């Protein structure tokens, strides 16, 4: 079974529009993880299904448009309703309304950096545009930062697929995507561990100071 391989074969029949639609659908209904689809697109591009550069641009456009839809839908909600929703959602995790206000202020102050970084974190990247819309961040800085983040994420996994195919990869595309997922989870775990250690050291230093 190679569902991703079949998906790429289907999308190849529609040219670059197929690439756009497959990646776009991942942002709307994430049946397959984005990195799996992008790896598969990279393999397809190397095999001659599409021009590599054109396929990468189509993939970036699909992700960006899909995320933007969530942003504008969330941004259309009034600020009062947005705050009520965020407060109720935060209460589920034991966060007070005061902390929510501080988080909103922090996000708006650092919106460009956070919008970019959010697009490099699995799962978070899917909901980040909606959260940015609810927080009413400026569309200009958000569009630029999120677009750059999407380009980095898509380019990385597209390149992985392309390089693997270049190295005479002739295996199962879905199996390769699974291997990439395992590596990604290990890297995320290490990064989270380092982040927690740094946070604790910073907190300890502030307490001593």
ABEGO torsion letter per residue (X at the ends): XBAAAAAAAAAAAAEAAAAAAAAAAAAABBABBAAAAAAAAAAAAAAGABBAAAAAAAAAAAAAAAAAAAAAAAAABBAAAAAAAAAAAAAAAGBBAAAAAAAAAAAAAAAAAAAAAAAABBGAAAAAAAAAAAAGBBAAAAAAAAAAAAAAAAAAAAAAAAAAAAAGBABBAAAAAAAAAAAAAAAAAAAAAAAAAAAAAAAAAAAAX
